[in-house]
Amino acid sequence: MIDVPETRYAKSGDARIGYQVVGEGPPDLVYAPSFLSNIDVFWENPAAGHFLRGLAAFSRLIVFDRRGVGTSDAWDDTITVEHRTDDLAAVLDAAGSQSTVLFGSSEGGSTCATFAALYPERVLALVMFSPLLPVLEEQFPWAWAPEVFDAFEAGVDEAWGTGAGLELINPSLAGDERMRRWYARYWRLCASPDRAKALMRQNRRLDVGPILSTISVPTLAIHRVDELWVNVGYSRYAAAEIPGARLVELPGADHEPWVGDADVVLAEIREFVTGRREPSEPDRVLATVVFTDLVGSTALASRLGDRRWRELLDEHDRVVGQEVDEFRGRLVKSTGDGVLATFDGPARAVRCARSIRDALRALGLESRAGVHTGEVELRGDDVGGIAVHLGARVAALAGAGDVLVSRTVVDLVAGSGLEFADRGAHQLKGVPGEWQLYAVER
């Protein structure tokens, strides 16, 4: 199961604001996400969960849904910036936080900036990632034109909840259909179409530019220079207006901090907040890789039709994610109709692959898996190297229902109670020599 923190509620006037607390600190760090969020569903995304856990590694992390989205109460179209700061204060009070680091991404940046200007005695530091402040094009050529807001509303009417727009917000994910489906579901659970349009209309009326020069707390602005959704000009403007602010520009085009070079973003925040960076992780580590995929998926998709097949794949993703988390693995990425996951224990990896197979059978899906242990290269959130290549080749030789493993895995799990059947020696494409493979029996 995915370990989702308990969601609690802070009372702000007549509204209840959903929030979670993770980690121990000090310091306290409150994360105000974009104008769309759902803190319960957020953790289902491995990259988002990894990012939040990274923040909690050096702070007592407080994360919340703004009024009108996710777990928080609804609102009418009269919410002001005062409501936003009151809601943030209510969350901090409920969490017992007297002074905190404020971290706001996108629209959350404007809320945090306003709170820092109003209540500097409660703020240790301000961090903004790709902040939407917003100011309009008639003032600055890089800012959103009124047509951007109009286009957003038109897009909501045409395709809300389909994943449309992901190529603009997080271009690196645009070709990943599983992530597109996840975002489609996530955005639907953040807000309805009309609510999303109302939230954007609120942003259209907001301009926190005039208060930036009054912010007196240490401030860091981070932005990817090639972003398409919120231009880097916003962070440059904020850093120029806020006295003593530091600006960090990173390569890339993704809008959300947990996508792409998320560990670099975390390192910048950690160093700014604590004065030290996370110790460098090794570029290569020993790990057990597990590849899974579905057997006969093309024929099944054709028989079920697009809509039912997408629903079944969403359920597949949920089940596989839960199993990987249950066995303390890391879901690295989707591979079409399967996944690549890594584990620090080979026995847990084998048991997880077996459990995934059994759980998918309960859904009427037949799968296969390949498992190998070796040294992998760390490439940001991805992994590579010969061990990964070998794991993929082992999986390709597996039959329906098989959990096929290399001799290395069998040797390492001796005494674990796992039993294997010898499947003989095989040539693995692109890998020299012969490789003895085994199927898990129980």
C-alpha positions in Angstrom: 0.0 0.0 0.0 1.1 3.6 -0.7 1.9 5.3 2.7 -0.4 8.3 2.5 -0.2 10.6 5.6 -3.3 11.2 7.7 -5.3 14.2 6.3 -6.5 16.6 9.0 -8.6 19.7 8.9 -7.9 23.3 9.9 -10.8 25.6 10.5 -10.5 28.9 8.6 -13.7 31.0 9.1 -16.5 28.9 7.8 -14.2 26.7 5.7 -12.2 23.5 6.5 -8.8 23.2 4.9 -7.2 19.8 4.4 -3.6 19.4 5.4 -1.0 16.8 6.2 2.2 16.7 8.4 5.2 14.6 7.5 8.6 14.4 9.0 10.0 15.8 12.2 12.2 18.9 11.5 13.3 21.4 12.5 12.5 23.5 10.6 8.8 23.5 9.7 8.3 23.9 6.0 4.8 24.4 4.5 4.3 23.6 0.9 1.6 25.5 -1.0 1.2 23.7 -4.4 -0.3 24.9 -7.6 -3.9 26.1 -7.9 -4.9 22.5 -8.5 -4.0 19.9 -5.9 -5.3 16.9 -4.0 -3.0 15.9 -1.2 -4.5 12.4 -0.9 -4.1 11.5 -4.5 -0.7 13.4 -4.9 1.2 10.5 -3.2 0.0 8.0 -5.8 2.5 9.6 -8.3 5.9 8.1 -7.5 7.7 11.2 -8.6 5.5 13.5 -6.5 5.8 11.2 -3.5 9.5 11.1 -3.8 9.6 14.9 -3.9 7.5 15.3 -0.8 9.5 12.7 1.1 12.7 14.6 0.0 11.3 17.8 1.6 10.3 15.9 4.7 13.9 14.5 5.0 15.1 17.9 6.2 12.0 19.5 7.7 8.7 18.9 9.3 6.7 19.2 6.1 3.2 20.6 6.1 1.2 20.3 2.8 -2.3 21.5 2.2 -5.0 21.9 -0.4 -6.1 25.5 -0.9 -9.7 26.4 -0.4 -11.8 25.1 -3.3 -9.7 22.1 -4.4 -8.9 18.6 -3.4 -9.7 17.8 0.2 -10.6 21.3 1.2 -14.1 22.9 1.3 -15.6 24.5 -1.8 -16.0 28.3 -2.2 -17.9 30.8 -4.3 -16.2 33.2 -6.7 -15.6 35.9 -4.1 -12.5 34.5 -2.4 -9.7 37.1 -2.0 -6.0 37.1 -1.2 -7.0 37.6 2.4 -8.8 34.3 2.4 -5.7 32.6 1.0 -3.5 34.0 3.7 -6.1 33.3 6.4 -6.3 29.7 5.3 -2.5 29.4 5.4 -2.4 30.8 8.9 -5.1 28.4 10.0 -3.1 25.5 8.7 0.0 26.6 10.5 -2.0 27.2 13.7 -3.6 23.7 13.5 -0.2 22.1 12.9 1.3 24.0 15.9 3.8 25.9 13.7 4.9 29.3 15.1 7.6 30.0 12.4 8.1 28.2 9.1 9.8 28.1 5.8 7.2 28.9 3.1 7.6 27.0 -0.2 5.1 27.8 -2.9 5.1 26.5 -6.5 3.1 28.1 -9.3 0.0 29.9 -7.9 1.1 28.8 -4.4 4.1 31.2 -4.8 1.8 34.2 -4.8 0.1 33.0 -1.6 3.4 32.4 0.2 4.8 35.8 -1.0 1.8 37.6 0.3 1.9 35.8 3.7 5.7 36.6 4.0 5.0 40.3 3.4 2.1 40.4 5.9 3.6 38.2 8.7 7.4 38.2 8.5 7.6 37.3 12.2 6.1 33.9 11.3 8.4 33.2 8.3 11.9 31.9 8.5 12.4 32.0 4.7 10.5 32.1 1.4 11.1 29.7 -1.5 9.2 30.0 -4.8 9.4 27.6 -7.7 8.0 28.8 -11.0 5.8 31.3 -9.3 2.6 32.6 -11.0 2.4 36.0 -9.3 0.6 37.0 -11.7 1.1 40.2 -13.6 -0.3 40.8 -17.1 1.2 41.3 -20.5 0.5 45.0 -20.7 3.1 45.5 -18.0 5.7 42.8 -19.0 6.1 41.1 -22.4 6.9 37.7 -20.8 3.7 37.7 -18.6 0.4 36.0 -19.5 -1.8 37.9 -21.9 -5.6 38.0 -21.3 -5.9 35.5 -24.2 -4.1 32.9 -22.1 -6.9 32.9 -19.5 -9.5 32.7 -22.3 -7.7 29.8 -23.9 -7.6 28.0 -20.6 -11.3 28.3 -20.1 -12.0 27.1 -23.7 -9.7 24.2 -23.1 -11.5 23.2 -19.9 -14.8 23.2 -21.8 -13.4 21.0 -24.6 -11.2 18.5 -22.8 -11.1 18.8 -19.0 -10.0 15.6 -17.3 -8.5 14.0 -20.4 -4.8 14.9 -19.7 -4.9 17.6 -22.4 -2.4 20.3 -21.6 0.3 18.0 -20.2 2.6 18.7 -23.1 2.5 22.4 -22.1 2.8 22.0 -18.4 5.3 19.1 -18.2 6.6 18.5 -21.8 9.0 15.7 -20.7 5.9 13.6 -19.8 3.9 14.3 -23.0 4.7 11.0 -24.6 4.0 8.9 -21.5 0.4 7.7 -21.9 0.2 6.3 -18.4 1.3 9.6 -16.9 -1.3 11.4 -19.1 -4.0 9.1 -17.7 -2.8 9.7 -14.2 -2.9 13.5 -14.6 -6.3 13.3 -16.2 -7.6 11.5 -13.1 -5.6 13.7 -10.7 -7.0 16.9 -12.2 -10.6 15.6 -12.1 -10.1 14.8 -8.4 -8.6 18.3 -7.8 -11.6 20.2 -9.2 -14.6 20.0 -11.5 -14.4 21.9 -14.9 -16.4 24.9 -13.6 -14.3 25.0 -10.4 -11.1 25.0 -12.5 -12.3 27.9 -14.6 -13.4 29.8 -11.5 -10.0 29.3 -9.9 -8.3 30.6 -13.0 -10.6 33.6 -13.1 -9.4 34.4 -9.6 -5.8 34.3 -10.7 -6.7 36.7 -13.5 -7.7 39.3 -10.9 -4.7 38.8 -8.7 -1.5 40.8 -8.8 1.0 40.5 -6.0 3.7 42.5 -7.8 3.2 45.6 -5.7 4.0 43.8 -2.4 7.2 42.0 -3.5 9.4 44.9 -2.5 8.1 44.8 1.0 9.2 41.2 1.6 12.0 41.2 4.2 12.7 37.5 4.8 15.4 35.5 3.0 14.0 34.5 -0.4 14.9 32.0 -3.1 13.3 31.8 -6.5 13.9 28.7 -8.7 12.8 28.4 -12.3 13.5 26.2 -15.4 14.6 28.5 -18.1 12.7 26.9 -21.0 9.4 26.5 -19.3 6.4 27.0 -21.6 3.6 27.4 -19.0 5.0 30.0 -16.6 7.8 32.0 -18.2 11.1 32.4 -16.3 10.5 36.1 -16.4 8.2 35.7 -13.4 11.1 34.5 -11.2 13.5 37.0 -12.6 11.0 39.8 -11.8 10.4 38.4 -8.3 14.1 38.2 -7.6 14.7 41.7 -8.8 11.9 43.1 -6.7 12.4 41.3 -3.4 15.4 42.8 -1.5 18.3 40.3 -1.3 16.5 37.5 -3.1 18.5 34.8 -4.8 17.6 33.4 -8.2 18.5 29.9 -9.4 17.8 29.1 -13.1 17.8 25.4 -14.0 17.8 23.8 -17.5 14.5 22.2 -18.6 10.9 23.0 -19.5 8.8 21.2 -16.9 6.5 23.4 -14.7 6.2 21.1 -11.6 9.1 20.8 -9.3 8.8 17.0 -8.9 9.2 16.3 -12.6 12.6 16.1 -14.3 15.6 17.1 -12.2 13.6 17.0 -9.0 16.6 16.0 -6.9 18.4 19.1 -8.1 15.5 21.3 -7.0 15.4 19.5 -3.6 19.2 20.1 -3.2 18.8 23.8 -3.9 16.0 24.1 -1.4 17.8 22.1 1.2 21.0 24.1 0.9 19.1 27.4 1.1 17.1 26.3 4.2 19.7 24.4 6.2 23.0 25.7 4.8 24.0 22.3 3.5 23.3 20.1 0.5 22.4 16.4 0.7 25.5 14.3 0.5 26.2 13.3 -3.0 24.6 9.9 -3.9 26.7 7.3 -5.7 26.3 7.2 -9.5 26.2 3.4 -9.3 24.5 1.1 -6.8 23.7 -2.6 -6.4 20.0 -3.2 -6.9 17.5 -5.8 -8.0 15.6 -4.8 -11.1 12.1 -6.1 -11.9 10.5 -5.8 -15.3 6.8 -6.7 -15.7 4.5 -6.6 -18.6 1.1 -7.9 -19.7 0.7 -11.0 -21.9 -1.8 -10.8 -24.8 -2.5 -7.1 -24.1 -3.0 -6.1 -27.8 -5.7 -8.7 -28.3 -7.3 -7.8 -25.0 -7.3 -4.1 -25.8 -8.9 -4.8 -29.1 -11.6 -6.9 -27.6 -12.4 -4.5 -24.7 -12.3 -1.2 -26.6 -10.3 1.9 -25.8 -12.4 3.2 -22.9 -12.5 -0.1 -20.9 -8.9 -0.8 -21.7 -7.8 2.5 -20.3 -9.8 1.9 -17.2 -8.2 -1.5 -16.8 -4.7 -0.1 -17.3 -5.5 2.5 -14.6 -6.4 -0.3 -12.2 -3.3 -2.2 -13.3 -1.2 0.9 -12.4 -2.8 1.2 -9.0 -2.4 -2.4 -8.1 1.2 -2.6 -9.3 2.1 0.6 -7.5 0.6 -0.7 -4.3 2.5 -4.0 -4.5 5.9 -2.3 -5.2 5.3 0.0 -2.3 4.3 -2.9 0.0 7.6 -4.7 -0.7 9.6 -1.5 -0.2 10.6 -1.1 -3.8 10.8 2.0 -6.0 8.6 2.3 -9.1 11.0 3.7 -11.7 8.8 4.1 -14.7 6.1 2.7 -16.9 7.2 0.6 -19.9 4.0 0.6 -21.9 1.8 -2.1 -20.4 4.3 -3.0 -17.6 6.8 -1.4 -15.2 10.4 -1.2 -14.2 11.0 -1.2 -10.4 14.1 -1.5 -8.3 14.6 -3.1 -4.9 17.4 -3.2 -2.3 16.7 -6.8 -1.5 16.4 -9.6 -4.1 14.0 -11.8 -2.1 11.6 -8.9 -1.7 11.9 -8.2 -5.4 11.0 -11.8 -6.3 8.1 -11.9 -3.9 6.8 -8.6 -5.2 6.9 -9.9 -8.8 5.0 -13.0 -7.7 2.5 -10.9 -5.8 2.0 -8.6 -8.8 1.3 -11.6 -11.0 -1.3 -12.9 -8.6 -3.0 -9.5 -8.0 -3.2 -8.9 -11.8 -4.8 -12.4 -12.3 -7.6 -11.3 -10.0 -8.3 -8.5 -12.5 -8.3 -11.0 -15.4 -4.8 -9.9 -16.6 -2.0 -12.3 -17.3 1.5 -11.0 -16.8 5.1 -12.1 -16.8 8.2 -10.8 -15.0 12.0 -10.8 -15.2 14.3 -10.3 -12.2 18.0 -9.7 -12.1 20.5 -8.3 -9.5 23.5 -6.2 -10.5 25.0 -2.7 -10.5 22.8 -0.1 -11.9 23.6 3.5 -13.0 21.6 6.2 -11.4 20.3 8.7 -14.0 18.2 11.2 -12.0 14.9 9.4 -11.4 15.8 6.7 -14.0 18.2 3.8 -13.9 20.4 2.3 -16.6 23.4 0.0 -17.2 23.9 -3.6 -18.0 21.9 -4.9 -15.1 18.8 -3.1 -16.3 19.4 -4.4 -19.8 19.8 -7.9 -18.5 16.6 -7.6 -16.5 14.7 -6.6 -19.6 16.1 -9.6 -21.6 15.2 -12.0 -18.8 11.6 -10.7 -18.8 11.4 -11.0 -22.6 12.0 -14.8 -22.3 9.4 -15.3 -19.6 6.1 -17.0 -20.5 2.6 -16.1 -19.3 2.5 -16.3 -15.5 6.3 -16.7 -15.2 8.5 -14.9 -12.8 11.9 -15.6 -14.4 15.1 -14.8 -12.6 18.8 -15.0 -13.3 21.3 -17.3 -11.6 22.6 -14.3 -9.6 19.2 -13.8 -8.0 19.0 -17.5 -7.1 22.4 -17.5 -5.4 21.6 -14.3 -3.4 18.2 -15.6 -2.0 19.6 -18.9 -0.8 17.9 -19.7 2.5 14.9 -17.5 1.9 12.5 -20.3 1.3 11.9 -19.4 -2.3 12.0 -22.3 -4.7 13.0 -22.3 -8.4 12.8 -24.5 -11.4 15.8 -24.6 -13.8 14.9 -23.2 -17.2 18.3 -23.9 -18.8 21.0 -21.7 -20.3 20.1 -18.9 -22.7 21.7 -16.4 -25.0 20.5 -13.0 -24.1 20.3 -10.6 -27.0 23.1 -8.0 -26.8 24.8 -9.7 -23.8 27.8 -12.0 -24.3 27.9 -15.6 -22.9 25.2 -17.9 -21.7 22.9 -17.1 -18.8 21.2 -19.7 -16.6 17.6 -18.8 -15.9 15.1 -20.1 -13.3 11.3 -19.8 -12.8 9.9 -19.1 -9.4 7.9 -22.1 -8.2 6.9 -20.9 -4.8 
